[in-house]
Amino acid sequence: MYVGRFVVVAPDRAAYRVSSRSFPKREVLARSNGTLTVVPTDDAEETDNPYISYNCVRTTDGAAVVGNGTHVDPITEKLGLGYPPRDALAESLLALDYEKDDYDTPRVAGVVGDGESYIGTVRRDALLVEAVEEPTLVATYEKDSPEAFGLDATQANEIATEVLGLEFEHPVCAAGVTRTDDGFETGIDNGA
């Protein structure tokens, strides 16, 4: 089954995976301050598509944000301004709306907060934001409403590897993030 890009959010950890039929030559790179960015690989064809490069994980002192596009940045900024996680997620998804591409691709995102975590999506027909008490998945296609989903790994690199290896079609790369005693740890799996 092809579900496209997806996030899995649990109370203490999260994951993001790029699955793509159109732009498979991408990877996740680690930047500064807990930021992970999806970018085209060196051998990817040039494109002016605005949806293929973006921060997919950002962390703050008290939260980690995962998502499939540029909405990760305003969610993180709102958290930094003191917004509650639910509000930062809902307001940013609503403001940016679904992607205006040929497929009306939903935006998916999640926040692992300090004591509360949320997952959300904005589709052409709905804005859904839900608190998570167990690992929960939402994807751009087929599984575009939050649903309980198993996530066994607890370390950031292992989380990225676990979601990259899931049975969903066209895996490209993945990121994981987990809460530690010192903040957040991030991990990457760019495949073989």
Summary of the structure (lengths in Angstrom):
residues: 192
radius of gyration: 14.7
end to end distance: 21.2
largest distance: 43.1
contacts: 677
relative contact order: 0.24
helix: 16%
strand: 37%
